[in-house]
Amino acid sequence: MNRPVFDEAGQGDTAVLLLHGIGGGSSIWGDQGSGTLQALARAGFRALSLDLPGYGDSAHLGPPDMDAFVAAVTAVIDRAAPRRTVLVGHSMGGMVAQELAARTPQRVQGLVLACTSAMFGKADGAWQQQFLAQRLAPLDAGLGMAGMADALVPGLVSPAAPAAAWRSAREVMARVPESTYRAALTAIAGFDRRAALPAIAVPTLLLAAEHDGTAPPELMQRMAGRIAGSEYVCLADAGHIANVEQPAAFHAALLSFLQRHFAPGF
């Protein structure tokens, strides 16, 4: 098998592709995570959540990098052959969504960029090197992905996050292969699509989270200001993994956007 693996629910002429973050996988959108896959299906949309190359059941696709990520999402779009495609990208998944939209804008009819950024910076920059060192420190210390999840996940949720939210995120992160995490982190280290933001010409929603220190609300609000006609929503009482921590608020904002721009049957 050389095709990306994805879960699918619902029917409709609008396919909503759910793209996970660096410490995630398709399961983060399922019933044990945010429940977004079924929420979309109940609202009349065709929802697909895929494991990006190196993750979950798509591990066989080879080393994860931006080219591989874009190729995998493109393959799913081609296989699904929807009339309209909306990409919903969380964190790294939001970067993949921006990259695909910049490379092949004709494939994308809508974007939802959640807790993400238009740039990571230069791979050899001082800030980036410090960030990489901090993120990889638990792995370099031999703690493995489970140990790294224990160290990182508490900082990815809000101070009042329910225990179930960070437990769910921890379990998903702990299952990511260490080699995948290292390669994916390196792959996005030089990501910068700031110059492409003004060229986005499809309905776009930017979803920020009040306590997100990785993709702060003010950063996402600046992104929104560079995309003509885009919408910006900041979710209260949520951190970086807002889709898992505050699924009801996340779904309310997502479905409001989709129903106004991509109502089933239209």
N, C-alpha and C positions, 0 to 999 in steps of 0.2 A: 504494500500500500504506500503510495507516495502523495496522497492528497491530504490536506488538513482535515482534522476531525472536528466536527461541531455537533452541538445539540440543537434541536429545532422544535418549535412549538407554535401553534396557531396557523392561520391562513390569511391570505390577502395579497393585494398587488403591491404593497409596500413591505419590503424586507428591512428589518431593523437589525443590523449586525452589532453585536456586543463585543467590545474589545477590552480585554483585561489589562491590568497593570503588571509591573515587573515581578511582583511577588504573588501573582494570582494564577488564574487558569479559568477555563470555561465554567468550572463549578462555582466560582464566586458569584455568578449570576443566577444560580439555581436555587432550589428551595432551602438548601442549607446555608446559603449566603444571603444575597439581597432579595431573591425571589423575582427578579426583574423579567426573566424569561417568561414565566407564566403570567405576570402582570400585563405584559405586552400582548400575549395571546388572548387573554380575557378581554382586552380592549379592542380586539379585532385586527391586530397586526401579526405579521409573520415574523417571528423572532428567531434569531440564530446566534448562538454564543459559541465561539470557536476557541480551541487551544492553539495559540500561536506556535510557530516552530520552536522545538525544544521543550515545550510544556505539555504535560498530561499525555493524552493519546496522540499528540502530534510530535512527540519527541523524536520519532524516526525521520522527521523532515530535515534534520541536520542542524548545524550551528545557528543559533539565533542572531540575526543582524537585521538592520532596517530593510535591506533588499528582500530578505527572506520573509519578513513580516508582511511587507506590501504584496509580495507574490502570493502569499497564502490567502490574504483577504481577497485579492483579485480573483483567485481560483474559486473561492466560495461564492463570490458575486456571479461569476460566470456559470457556475454549476446551478445556483439557485435561479438565475435568469429572471429577476423580478422586474416589474415595470419601473419601480422607483426603489432606490437604495438610500437608507439613512445609516450613517455610521455613528455609533455611540461609543466613545472611547474614554476610559478612565485612566488617568495618570499616563503611563507609557502608552496605553492604548489610544489615548488622545493624540499623542505624537504620531503614532502610526496612522491614525485617521487624517491628520493634517498632511502627512507625507503623501498618502495615496491621493488625497484631493488635489495636492499641488502637482503631482505627476500626471494623473489622469482625471481631470475634473469632470469629464463626461460620464464617469462611472458613479458619481456621487450627487444625489439630489437633496441631501440634508446632512447636517452635522450637529452632534451634541458632544461638546468637549467638557468633560467633568474632571475637576481637580487636576488640571494639567497645565502645561506651559507651551509657549511657542518656541522656546529655546532652552537648551541645557548649558550651552556655552562651548568654548573651545576645549577640546580634549586635553590640551596641554596647559590650560589655564590654572592658576593657583587655587581658585575657589573649587574648580571641578576636581582637582587632584585631592584636595582636602575632603570633599564630599565623598569621593570614591573610597578614600582611605577609611573614613568613618563608617561607611556602609559595609565595607569588606572586613573590617576589624574582627568581628565575631568569627567569620570564616577563617581568617588568617590565624586566629587563636585556636582553631581546631574544634570550634563548638558545633559546626555543622549547621544545616539550615534550620533545624529545630531550635538550636541555641540562638541563632540570629533572629528568628521569629520572636522568641522570648524577649530579646533585647530591643527590637525595632517596633513591634506592633503597638505597645503601649503609647509610643509617641505619635502614632498615626491616627489616634482617636481623640475625641474631646475629653476633657477632665471628667465629665459625667457619663461617659459611655457605658452602656449596659455590658455586663461581663460576657453575655452571649455573643455580642458583636466582635469583641477582640478575640474571643476563643475561636470563632468561625474564621476570621482572617488569619489567625495564627496557624490553624490547621491547614489552610490552603497554602500559605507560604512555606510551611515546613515540608510540603510535598514537592516543591519545586526543586529540580536537580541543582546541586551546587554549581555545576559547570554551566548550566543554562543561566542562572542568576548572574554569575560573573560575566559571561559573554554579553548578556542583554544590557547589563549596566555599562559595559564598555561601549556597546553599540549606540547607546543614546547619549553618551558623554559629549559628543560633538553636535548634537541635534540643534538646528537653528532654522526655523521657518518663519521668522518674524517678517521678512520681506514679502512673504507670500500671503500674509493676512489680508491686505487690501484687495487681493484678487479673488477672494472667496465670494462667490455670487449666488450661493444657495442659502435657504433658511438655516440659521445657525443659532444654537443655544449654548451659552457658556454657564456651567454650573459650578459655583464655588462653594466652599464650606467655611463657616465662621472661624474654626480653630485649626485650619489647615496651614501648617508651617512649611509644607513642601511646595505647594502651589497656592500662596496666600491670596485672599480675595482681591486685594488691591492690584496684584499682578494680573489676575484674570479679568478684572474690570478694565485694565488698560488694553488687554487683548481685544475685548469686546468693542472698545472704542476705535479699533483699527479695522473692524469688519463691518461694512455698511449694512445697516438694518438688522444687526444681530441682537439677540436678547441676552440679558444677564440676570441670573438669580443666585443669591447667596443663601445657602441652607444654614439655619441657626442650629446651635448645639451639635455640631458635627465636625469631625476632623477629616483627614485625608481620605479615609475609606468611607466617605459619606453614604455611598450606596448601600453599604452593609450596616452602618451605624444608625442611619435615619432612612430606612427604605420607604416608608410611607411618604415622607416629604420629597424624597428623590423621585419616586414614581409620580407624585402629583405634578411636579414641575415638568418631568419628561413627557407625561401623557398630555398635559395641557398644550405643550409645544407641538407634539405630534398630531393631536386632533385638530389643532388650528391650521396646520400646514399640510397634513397628509391624511386627512379624514378617510377611513376605509370606504372604498367604493367610488372615490372621486379621483 
